[in-house]
Amino acid sequence: MKIVLVGAFAPYRGGIAHWNMQLADELALRHEVVAINFRRQYPSLLFPGSSQFEENAPPGSAPRIVDSINPLNWLRVGRKVRGMKPDLLIFRYWLPFFGPCFGTIARAARSGKRPRTLFICDNVLPHEPRPFDRLFTRYAFKTAGGFIVQSAAVAKDLKEFWPQAIFRMAPHPVYNRFGARTDSTEARARLGLRARHILLFFGYIRGYKGLDVLLDAVHLMDAALDFQLVVAGEFYDDRSAYDRQIQQLGIGGRVVLFPEYAPTERVRDFFSAADVVVLPYRSATQSGIAQIAYNFDVPVIATDVGGLAEIVQEGKTGYVVPPNDARALAAALTRILGEDIPRDFLPHIVREKQKYSWAHMVQTIEELAADVK
């Protein structure tokens, strides 16, 4: 097949761009693939972080031609895609903000019954709702022949919002763009960490991700365990509220902040240094952080929200706790730090991550493309 894949690619930063680049590479093993990138992904006024781009990242091979806020550009891009005569047009969909852009490109690209159009959905509707979310999403979804979802939680949301949807579910593949695990002692030395045990909270910091609950849990844990919590990620919330909480709880000596986006070359150190990755989310559909953890053979403690519990085998690859429950989270963290992690968890993680393969994702896309009009 000739496939056009529309989404964020390098030099844009973050898990979605990394995922899209990996998918393009995997699809290209079996198909002709054209990746189309954003010229402007978000207007600066709407972007909460310091930069949309990864510092020192290679420019990437996907041409940057899509302007997310220019309707005339959407029509031009759609006509350009139509001229390519693809068999399949795939959009990576994670925010309703992109609904008008993607929906217009899909309409302008269509000639007769081609291309067939698929949406790979991280979310159907966002964790933090805004006006017009449902309207924008409907506009985009009306162009879709089929959908790929990566968790049962997103499948449920899709069925409720778009009952007529034809979809397939394929688990979020393991990220393997960051290399293999390195020696934990050396990784900790590079990061300046000295505790016996390292807990890792990784990724953008927003209210729904529950960092404040994790800080309360750290306060409840016995300091004699000799641990540090590493928080590695850019604050999209007001950082001062977290700083005040750390000070008021008196846990400054147990929390190490790396308050900036982690470049690709540093991701390996954070996960190689960690004994456990913590996802204390209040709400979620899925998270690629767990798949990064599994790539580095690190167990996960996650809350029972959305699709997070689907990827944690209780007592084998980690533990699942209720959301907004600092005591339960502290108990699970205390328990896992008392385990022999290589012996008790590693064999299960190695087996579990085998089902999160890119080959399975590609096969699912191929099967869905064959079924849709």
C-alpha positions as CSV (number, residue, x, y, z in Angstrom):
1,M,0.0,0.0,0.0
2,K,0.9,3.6,-0.4
3,I,0.3,5.2,3.0
4,V,0.3,8.9,4.0
5,L,0.7,9.4,7.8
6,V,-0.2,12.9,9.2
7,G,1.0,13.9,12.7
8,A,3.8,15.4,14.7
9,F,7.4,14.2,13.9
10,A,10.9,15.5,14.6
11,P,11.9,18.1,15.4
12,Y,8.7,18.3,17.5
13,R,9.3,16.8,20.9
14,G,7.4,14.4,23.1
15,G,6.0,10.9,23.1
16,I,3.6,11.4,20.2
17,A,6.3,12.6,17.8
18,H,8.6,9.6,18.9
19,W,5.7,7.2,18.4
20,N,4.9,8.6,15.0
21,M,8.5,8.3,13.8
22,Q,8.6,4.7,15.0
23,L,5.4,3.8,13.3
24,A,6.5,5.4,10.0
25,D,9.7,3.3,10.2
26,E,7.8,0.1,10.9
27,L,5.2,0.6,8.2
28,A,8.0,1.4,5.7
29,L,9.3,-2.1,6.1
30,R,6.2,-3.4,4.3
31,H,4.7,-0.3,2.5
32,E,5.5,2.9,0.7
33,V,5.1,5.6,3.4
34,V,4.9,9.4,3.2
35,A,5.0,11.2,6.5
36,I,3.6,14.7,6.7
37,N,4.6,17.0,9.6
38,F,3.3,20.2,11.1
39,R,4.7,23.5,10.0
40,R,2.8,24.9,13.0
41,Q,1.5,22.4,15.5
42,Y,0.1,24.8,18.2
43,P,-0.1,28.6,18.2
44,S,2.4,29.9,20.8
45,L,-0.4,31.4,22.9
46,L,-2.0,28.0,23.3
47,F,1.1,26.0,24.1
48,P,1.8,25.8,27.9
49,G,5.4,24.6,27.7
50,S,8.7,26.4,27.0
51,S,9.2,25.0,23.5
52,Q,7.5,22.7,21.1
53,F,10.8,21.5,19.7
54,E,13.5,19.2,20.9
55,E,16.8,20.9,21.4
56,N,19.5,19.6,19.1
57,A,17.1,17.2,17.4
58,P,17.7,16.3,13.8
59,P,15.3,18.0,11.5
60,G,13.6,14.7,10.4
61,S,12.5,13.6,7.0
62,A,8.8,14.4,7.2
63,P,8.1,17.6,5.3
64,R,6.6,20.3,7.6
65,I,3.7,21.6,5.6
66,V,0.6,21.5,7.9
67,D,-0.6,24.7,9.6
68,S,-3.0,23.7,12.4
69,I,-4.9,27.1,12.3
70,N,-5.0,28.0,8.6
71,P,-8.0,26.6,6.7
72,L,-6.6,27.5,3.3
73,N,-3.5,25.5,4.2
74,W,-5.7,22.5,5.1
75,L,-7.2,22.6,1.6
76,R,-3.8,22.9,0.0
77,V,-2.4,20.0,2.0
78,G,-5.5,17.9,1.2
79,R,-5.1,18.5,-2.5
80,K,-1.4,17.6,-2.2
81,V,-2.3,14.3,-0.5
82,R,-4.9,13.6,-3.2
83,G,-2.2,14.1,-5.9
84,M,-0.1,11.4,-4.2
85,K,-2.9,8.9,-4.8
86,P,-2.4,7.0,-1.5
87,D,-4.4,3.9,-0.7
88,L,-4.5,4.8,3.0
89,L,-4.5,8.1,4.9
90,I,-3.7,7.9,8.6
91,F,-4.1,10.7,11.2
92,R,-2.7,10.5,14.7
93,Y,-5.5,12.0,16.8
94,W,-5.0,13.2,20.4
95,L,-6.8,16.5,20.8
96,P,-10.1,17.9,19.3
97,F,-8.1,21.1,18.5
98,F,-6.9,19.2,15.4
99,G,-10.4,18.1,14.4
100,P,-11.1,20.9,11.9
101,C,-7.6,20.6,10.4
102,F,-7.6,16.8,10.0
103,G,-11.2,16.7,8.9
104,T,-10.7,19.3,6.1
105,I,-7.5,17.6,4.9
106,A,-9.3,14.3,4.7
107,R,-12.2,15.7,2.8
108,A,-9.9,17.6,0.3
109,A,-7.8,14.4,-0.1
110,R,-10.6,12.2,-1.2
111,S,-11.1,11.2,-4.8
112,G,-13.9,8.6,-5.2
113,K,-13.4,5.9,-2.6
114,R,-9.7,6.7,-2.0
115,P,-7.9,7.1,0.2
116,R,-9.3,5.0,3.0
117,T,-8.9,7.0,6.1
118,L,-8.0,5.8,9.6
119,F,-7.6,7.7,12.9
120,I,-5.2,6.4,15.5
121,C,-6.8,7.8,18.7
122,D,-4.9,8.5,21.9
123,N,-8.1,10.0,23.3
124,V,-11.5,10.6,22.0
125,L,-12.2,13.6,24.2
126,P,-9.5,15.1,26.4
127,H,-8.8,14.9,30.1
128,E,-9.2,18.7,30.4
129,P,-12.4,19.5,28.4
130,R,-12.8,22.7,26.4
131,P,-15.6,24.3,24.5
132,F,-16.2,22.8,21.0
133,D,-14.4,19.5,21.8
134,R,-17.4,17.4,20.7
135,L,-18.1,19.5,17.7
136,F,-14.5,19.4,16.4
137,T,-14.2,15.7,17.1
138,R,-17.4,14.9,15.2
139,Y,-16.2,16.9,12.2
140,A,-13.0,14.9,12.0
141,F,-14.6,11.5,12.7
142,K,-17.2,11.9,9.9
143,T,-14.3,11.3,7.5
144,A,-13.0,8.2,9.2
145,G,-13.4,4.7,7.7
146,G,-11.9,3.1,10.8
147,F,-10.1,3.7,14.1
148,I,-7.2,2.2,16.0
149,V,-7.3,2.4,19.8
150,Q,-4.6,1.3,22.2
151,S,-6.6,0.6,25.3
152,A,-10.0,-0.7,26.4
153,A,-10.7,2.6,28.0
154,V,-10.3,4.5,24.7
155,A,-12.4,1.8,23.0
156,K,-15.2,2.4,25.5
157,D,-15.0,6.2,25.0
158,L,-15.1,5.7,21.2
159,K,-18.1,3.4,21.3
160,E,-20.0,5.9,23.5
161,F,-19.1,8.9,21.4
162,W,-19.2,7.3,17.9
163,P,-21.3,4.2,18.1
164,Q,-21.0,3.4,14.4
165,A,-17.2,3.3,14.6
166,I,-15.3,0.4,13.0
167,F,-12.2,-0.1,15.1
168,R,-9.5,-2.4,16.2
169,M,-7.5,-2.4,19.4
170,A,-3.7,-2.8,19.5
171,P,-1.8,-2.2,22.7
172,H,0.5,0.8,22.8
173,P,3.9,-0.6,21.6
174,V,7.0,-0.5,23.7
175,Y,9.2,2.6,23.0
176,N,12.6,1.3,21.9
177,R,14.0,4.6,20.5
178,F,15.9,5.4,23.7
179,G,18.3,2.5,23.6
180,A,18.9,-0.3,26.1
181,R,19.2,-0.1,29.9
182,T,22.6,1.0,31.2
183,D,24.2,0.3,34.6
184,S,22.0,1.8,37.3
185,T,24.9,3.0,39.4
186,E,26.5,4.8,36.5
187,A,23.1,6.4,35.5
188,R,22.5,7.6,39.1
189,A,26.0,9.1,39.2
190,R,25.4,11.0,36.0
191,L,22.1,12.4,37.5
192,G,23.7,13.1,40.9
193,L,21.5,10.7,42.8
194,R,22.8,9.0,46.0
195,A,19.8,7.1,47.6
196,R,19.6,3.3,47.6
197,H,16.2,3.4,45.9
198,I,14.9,5.7,43.2
199,L,11.3,6.3,42.4
200,L,10.6,8.0,39.0
201,F,7.7,10.3,38.0
202,F,8.4,11.1,34.3
203,G,6.7,13.4,31.8
204,Y,4.8,16.7,31.5
205,I,3.3,17.8,34.9
206,R,-0.4,18.6,34.8
207,G,-3.0,18.3,37.5
208,Y,-4.7,15.2,36.3
209,K,-1.3,13.3,36.6
210,G,-1.5,13.4,40.4
211,L,2.0,14.4,41.3
212,D,0.6,16.1,44.4
213,V,-0.8,12.7,45.6
214,L,2.6,11.2,45.0
215,L,4.2,13.9,47.1
216,D,1.8,13.1,49.9
217,A,2.6,9.4,49.6
218,V,6.4,10.2,49.9
219,H,5.6,12.1,53.1
220,L,3.9,9.0,54.5
221,M,6.8,6.7,53.7
222,D,9.5,5.8,56.2
223,A,12.6,7.9,55.4
224,A,14.7,5.0,56.7
225,L,14.0,3.3,53.4
226,D,16.7,5.5,51.9
227,F,14.9,6.6,48.7
228,Q,14.5,9.6,46.5
229,L,11.7,10.6,44.2
230,V,12.9,11.9,40.9
231,V,10.4,14.2,39.1
232,A,11.6,14.6,35.5
233,G,9.4,16.7,33.3
234,E,8.4,20.2,32.4
235,F,5.7,21.9,34.5
236,Y,2.6,22.7,32.6
237,D,0.9,23.6,35.9
238,D,2.1,26.3,38.3
239,R,5.3,24.9,39.8
240,S,5.0,27.1,42.9
241,A,2.1,25.0,44.3
242,Y,4.3,21.9,44.2
243,D,7.3,23.7,45.7
244,R,5.0,24.9,48.6
245,Q,3.7,21.4,49.1
246,I,7.2,19.9,49.2
247,Q,8.3,22.6,51.7
248,Q,5.2,22.2,53.9
249,L,5.6,18.4,54.0
250,G,9.3,18.7,54.8
251,I,10.3,16.2,52.1
252,G,12.8,18.4,50.2
253,G,15.6,16.0,50.9
254,R,13.6,13.1,49.4
255,V,12.5,14.9,46.2
256,V,14.8,15.7,43.3
257,L,13.4,17.9,40.5
258,F,14.5,18.0,36.9
259,P,12.0,20.6,35.9
260,E,12.6,20.6,32.1
261,Y,11.8,18.5,29.1
262,A,14.0,15.4,29.1
263,P,15.9,15.2,25.8
264,T,16.1,11.8,24.1
265,E,19.7,11.2,25.1
266,R,18.8,11.6,28.8
267,V,15.7,9.4,28.9
268,R,17.9,6.3,29.3
269,D,19.6,7.6,32.4
270,F,16.3,8.4,34.2
271,F,14.8,5.0,33.5
272,S,18.1,3.1,34.1
273,A,18.4,4.8,37.5
274,A,14.9,3.9,38.6
275,D,13.7,1.0,40.7
276,V,10.1,1.8,39.9
277,V,8.1,4.2,37.7
278,V,5.0,5.8,39.3
279,L,1.9,6.8,37.5
280,P,-0.4,8.4,40.2
281,Y,-2.9,9.7,37.6
282,R,-6.3,11.0,38.6
283,S,-7.6,10.3,35.1
284,A,-6.1,8.7,32.0
285,T,-7.0,6.7,28.9
286,Q,-3.5,5.3,28.5
287,S,0.1,6.4,29.0
288,G,3.2,5.7,27.0
289,I,5.3,6.1,30.1
290,A,4.6,2.5,31.2
291,Q,5.9,1.3,27.8
292,I,9.1,3.2,28.3
293,A,9.5,1.7,31.7
294,Y,9.0,-1.8,30.3
295,N,11.6,-1.2,27.6
296,F,14.1,-0.6,30.4
297,D,12.8,-3.5,32.5
298,V,11.4,-1.3,35.3
299,P,8.2,-2.2,37.2
300,V,5.3,0.2,37.3
301,I,2.9,1.4,40.0
302,A,-0.2,2.9,38.5
303,T,-3.6,4.0,39.6
304,D,-6.7,2.2,38.5
305,V,-7.9,4.8,36.0
306,G,-8.6,4.5,32.3
307,G,-6.3,2.0,30.6
308,L,-3.4,2.1,33.1
309,A,-4.5,-1.0,35.0
310,E,-4.6,-3.0,31.7
311,I,-0.8,-2.8,31.3
312,V,0.2,-3.7,34.9
313,Q,0.1,-7.3,36.0
314,E,-0.6,-7.1,39.7
315,G,2.4,-8.4,41.7
316,K,4.2,-9.4,38.5
317,T,5.1,-6.2,36.6
318,G,4.0,-3.8,39.3
319,Y,1.0,-2.8,41.4
320,V,-2.3,-1.0,40.9
321,V,-3.7,1.3,43.5
322,P,-6.9,3.4,43.8
323,P,-6.6,7.0,42.5
324,N,-6.3,9.9,44.9
325,D,-5.3,7.6,47.7
326,A,-1.9,8.6,49.1
327,R,-1.9,6.0,51.8
328,A,-2.5,3.1,49.3
329,L,0.2,4.5,47.1
330,A,2.7,4.8,49.9
331,A,2.0,1.2,51.0
332,A,2.5,0.0,47.4
333,L,5.8,1.9,47.1
334,T,7.0,0.7,50.4
335,R,6.1,-2.9,49.4
336,I,7.9,-2.8,46.1
337,L,11.1,-1.3,47.6
338,G,11.2,-4.3,49.9
339,E,11.1,-6.7,46.9
340,D,14.0,-8.2,45.1
341,I,13.0,-6.4,41.8
342,P,15.3,-8.3,39.4
343,R,14.1,-11.7,40.7
344,D,10.4,-10.9,41.4
345,F,9.5,-8.7,38.5
346,L,12.1,-8.8,35.7
347,P,11.0,-12.2,34.2
348,H,7.4,-11.1,34.1
349,I,8.3,-7.8,32.5
350,V,10.4,-9.5,29.8
351,R,7.4,-11.7,28.9
352,E,4.8,-9.0,29.2
353,K,6.5,-6.5,26.9
354,Q,6.7,-9.1,24.1
355,K,3.0,-8.5,23.4
356,Y,3.6,-4.7,22.9
357,S,5.2,-5.1,19.6
358,W,5.3,-2.7,16.6
359,A,4.7,-5.7,14.3
360,H,1.3,-6.3,16.0
361,M,0.4,-2.6,15.5
362,V,1.3,-2.7,11.8
363,Q,-0.7,-5.9,11.4
364,T,-3.7,-4.4,13.1
365,I,-3.6,-1.4,10.8
366,E,-3.3,-3.6,7.7
367,E,-6.3,-5.7,8.9
368,L,-8.4,-2.7,9.6
369,A,-7.5,-1.0,6.3
370,A,-8.7,-4.2,4.5
371,D,-12.1,-4.0,6.2
372,V,-13.0,-0.4,5.8
373,K,-14.3,1.4,2.7
